Amino acid sequence: MYRAVSQAMVTKDIDKLDHILADDMHLIHMTGYDQTKNEWFAQIKSEQMRYYSITEENIKNIKIEGNKASFIGQSKVDARIYGSRHTWRLQIKNYFEKRNGEWLIVRQEASTY
């Protein structure tokens, strides 16, 4: 699923992202900004946030406890965010919940590494 999210971000496949992310998902950016799924989608569509490539480097700290799970993904992300393009070494802690038989991402917390 981590690769599916990365690929969908690069290709701006909002339908795929919508299927993987819970409606109430929040993305906490490395700045600390807490963004809703719908706001993030709007910024991807308008290219305020434009992802050019994402290279996965590591997945660690995988935990599964009942209907909840989490892991940390580390990637190099080439993106233009609010007009500034850079390649960041991002670490995303992904939190999942199993809802109606499907695993959905309910929260993502970004930081650098």
TAKASUL-V290297 format. One record per pair of residues at least 24 apart in sequence whose ideal C-beta (glycine too) atoms are under 10 Angstrom apart, sorted by the first residue. I is the first residue (numbers start at 1). J is the second residue. D is the distance in Angstrom with one decimal. If there is no record, write none. Layout:
i->I j->J d->D
i->I j->J d->D
This chain:
i->1 j->71 d->9.6
i->1 j->73 d->9.9
i->1 j->94 d->8.2
i->1 j->96 d->8.1
i->1 j->103 d->7.0
i->1 j->104 d->9.3
i->1 j->105 d->7.4
i->2 j->54 d->9.6
i->2 j->56 d->6.8
i->2 j->59 d->6.4
i->2 j->71 d->7.5
i->2 j->72 d->10.0
i->2 j->73 d->4.8
i->2 j->75 d->8.5
i->2 j->92 d->8.2
i->2 j->94 d->6.9
i->2 j->105 d->9.3
i->3 j->54 d->8.8
i->3 j->56 d->6.5
i->3 j->59 d->9.7
i->3 j->73 d->9.2
i->3 j->75 d->9.8
i->5 j->54 d->8.8
i->5 j->73 d->8.8
i->5 j->92 d->8.8
i->5 j->94 d->8.2
i->5 j->105 d->7.1
i->5 j->108 d->8.6
i->6 j->51 d->8.1
i->6 j->53 d->8.9
i->6 j->54 d->4.0
i->6 j->55 d->8.6
i->6 j->56 d->6.7
i->6 j->73 d->8.4
i->6 j->75 d->6.7
i->6 j->77 d->8.4
i->6 j->92 d->9.5
i->7 j->51 d->9.8
i->7 j->54 d->7.8
i->8 j->44 d->9.3
i->8 j->51 d->9.3
i->9 j->40 d->9.6
i->9 j->44 d->7.1
i->9 j->49 d->8.5
i->9 j->50 d->9.5
i->9 j->51 d->4.3
i->9 j->52 d->9.9
i->9 j->53 d->9.8
i->9 j->54 d->6.5
i->9 j->77 d->8.5
i->9 j->79 d->8.4
i->10 j->50 d->9.3
i->10 j->51 d->4.9
i->10 j->52 d->6.8
i->10 j->53 d->6.2
i->10 j->54 d->6.1
i->10 j->77 d->9.5
i->10 j->78 d->9.1
i->10 j->79 d->9.2
i->11 j->51 d->8.8
i->12 j->41 d->9.5
i->12 j->44 d->5.8
i->12 j->45 d->7.0
i->12 j->47 d->8.2
i->12 j->49 d->9.9
i->12 j->50 d->8.4
i->12 j->51 d->8.1
i->13 j->44 d->9.5
i->14 j->40 d->9.8
i->14 j->41 d->5.4
i->14 j->42 d->9.6
i->14 j->44 d->6.7
i->14 j->45 d->6.6
i->17 j->41 d->6.9
i->17 j->44 d->7.9
i->17 j->105 d->9.3
i->19 j->102 d->8.6
i->19 j->104 d->8.7
i->20 j->96 d->9.9
i->20 j->102 d->9.2
i->20 j->103 d->8.8
i->20 j->104 d->6.9
i->20 j->105 d->6.1
i->21 j->104 d->6.5
i->21 j->105 d->5.0
i->21 j->106 d->8.1
i->21 j->107 d->9.8
i->21 j->108 d->8.5
i->22 j->95 d->9.7
i->22 j->96 d->8.9
i->22 j->97 d->6.9
i->22 j->99 d->6.9
i->22 j->102 d->9.6
i->22 j->103 d->9.9
i->22 j->104 d->4.2
i->22 j->105 d->6.5
i->22 j->106 d->4.6
i->22 j->107 d->8.6
i->23 j->99 d->9.8
i->23 j->104 d->8.7
i->23 j->106 d->9.6
i->24 j->97 d->9.9
i->24 j->104 d->9.4
i->24 j->106 d->6.8
i->24 j->107 d->9.2
i->25 j->95 d->9.1
i->25 j->97 d->10.0
i->25 j->104 d->7.5
i->25 j->105 d->5.8
i->25 j->106 d->5.5
i->25 j->107 d->6.5
i->25 j->108 d->7.2
i->26 j->95 d->9.5
i->26 j->105 d->10.0
i->26 j->106 d->7.9
i->26 j->107 d->5.4
i->26 j->108 d->7.6
i->26 j->109 d->8.9
i->27 j->92 d->8.8
i->27 j->105 d->9.3
i->27 j->107 d->7.9
i->27 j->108 d->4.8
i->27 j->109 d->8.1
i->27 j->110 d->7.1
i->28 j->92 d->9.6
i->28 j->93 d->8.8
i->28 j->107 d->7.3
i->28 j->108 d->6.9
i->28 j->109 d->4.4
i->28 j->110 d->6.5
i->28 j->111 d->8.9
i->29 j->81 d->8.8
i->29 j->90 d->9.8
i->29 j->108 d->9.2
i->29 j->109 d->8.8
i->29 j->110 d->5.4
i->29 j->111 d->9.2
i->30 j->88 d->7.7
i->30 j->90 d->7.1
i->30 j->91 d->8.8
i->30 j->92 d->9.6
i->30 j->109 d->8.9
i->30 j->110 d->4.7
i->30 j->111 d->5.3
i->30 j->112 d->5.9
i->31 j->81 d->9.7
i->31 j->110 d->8.8
i->32 j->109 d->9.8
i->32 j->110 d->9.7
i->32 j->111 d->9.7
i->33 j->110 d->9.6
i->34 j->107 d->9.7
i->34 j->109 d->9.7
i->35 j->108 d->9.4
i->37 j->105 d->9.3
i->37 j->106 d->9.9
i->37 j->108 d->9.9
i->40 j->108 d->9.4
i->43 j->81 d->8.8
i->43 j->82 d->8.6
i->47 j->80 d->7.6
i->47 j->83 d->9.9
i->48 j->80 d->8.8
i->48 j->81 d->7.6
i->48 j->82 d->5.9
i->48 j->83 d->8.2
i->49 j->79 d->6.7
i->49 j->80 d->7.7
i->49 j->81 d->5.5
i->49 j->82 d->7.7
i->50 j->78 d->9.6
i->50 j->79 d->6.3
i->50 j->80 d->4.5
i->50 j->81 d->7.9
i->50 j->82 d->10.0
i->50 j->83 d->9.7
i->50 j->85 d->8.1
i->51 j->77 d->6.7
i->51 j->78 d->7.4
i->51 j->79 d->4.8
i->51 j->80 d->8.4
i->51 j->81 d->9.2
i->52 j->77 d->8.6
i->52 j->78 d->4.3
i->52 j->79 d->6.3
i->52 j->80 d->7.4
i->52 j->85 d->7.8
i->52 j->87 d->8.8
i->53 j->77 d->7.7
i->53 j->78 d->4.6
i->53 j->79 d->8.6
i->53 j->87 d->8.5
i->54 j->78 d->7.5
i->54 j->79 d->8.3
i->54 j->90 d->8.5
i->55 j->87 d->9.1
i->55 j->89 d->10.0
i->57 j->89 d->7.9
i->57 j->90 d->9.7
i->57 j->91 d->9.5
i->57 j->113 d->9.0
i->58 j->91 d->8.7
i->58 j->113 d->8.9
i->59 j->94 d->9.4
i->60 j->91 d->9.3
i->61 j->93 d->8.1
i->62 j->94 d->9.9
i->63 j->95 d->9.8
i->63 j->96 d->9.8
i->64 j->96 d->8.6
i->64 j->98 d->9.6
i->64 j->103 d->9.7
i->66 j->97 d->9.7
i->66 j->98 d->8.1
i->67 j->96 d->8.8
i->67 j->97 d->6.0
i->67 j->98 d->4.1
i->67 j->99 d->7.9
i->67 j->103 d->8.9
i->68 j->95 d->7.4
i->68 j->96 d->6.7
i->68 j->97 d->5.7
i->68 j->98 d->7.7
i->68 j->103 d->9.8
i->68 j->106 d->8.7
i->69 j->94 d->8.4
i->69 j->95 d->7.7
i->69 j->96 d->4.3
i->69 j->97 d->8.0
i->69 j->98 d->7.9
i->69 j->103 d->6.9
i->69 j->105 d->9.8
i->70 j->94 d->6.2
i->70 j->95 d->4.9
i->70 j->96 d->6.6
i->70 j->105 d->9.9
i->70 j->106 d->9.8
i->70 j->107 d->8.8
i->70 j->109 d->9.8
i->71 j->95 d->9.1
i->71 j->96 d->8.4
i->72 j->109 d->9.2
i->72 j->111 d->9.5
i->72 j->113 d->9.0
i->73 j->108 d->9.3
i->74 j->111 d->10.0
i->74 j->112 d->9.8
i->74 j->113 d->5.7
i->75 j->113 d->9.7
i->77 j->110 d->9.1
i->88 j->112 d->6.2
i->88 j->113 d->9.6
i->89 j->113 d->5.5
